[in-house]
Amino acid sequence: MSEAVSALKGASFDGIVTVEEMGLQGMITLRGDLASPEMKKAVKDATGLNVPEQGHIAGEGGNWVAWMSPDELLLVVAYDSVRDTEASLRDALAKVHHLAVNVSDARAMFRLSGNGALVREAIAKLCPVDMRTDAFAPGQFRRSRMAQVPAAIWMPDESSVQIVCFRSVAEYAFNLLKGAAAPGSEVGLFS
């Protein structure tokens, strides 16, 4: 049996901010009626977290529940528990219309960390997201594009941003992030 490996095996880069591929992450796409009591209970039981409101993400550390669309969540859990979490969701939602799919091996996750203003600046170079502190704060979640690839971003705290993209474009995304974090690339937008 082969051993699971992340897209870039933990690659990292130090520039004006640190760029890291975060290794193996458990991720589940969950679709259904997000307002239903069954969905809310299933998510809470599986993750310990509530369904977040539109445009937000709930959690910290390794467990996250992100609002992706009016009928879709992204659950981020430990890689070694993703199959059990998916099974518990399917069991809990067996009598209601839903879709729960393990997408862990189809995604890559990155973290930018360091000076908060420079982290915001690096993302602003790549994504059409208003990264001003009064427009995007910890707890908010955006699906967007990072240059030419779909990506989702959030700030776990004021000094870091996490990004999820397709595994197939992980190397491209990492190179984009390295370019945005290159030494001497500061533009002073948020300082």
Order of alpha helices (4+ residues) and beta strands (2+ residues): beta-beta-beta-alpha-beta-beta-beta-alpha-beta-beta-alpha-beta-beta-beta-alpha
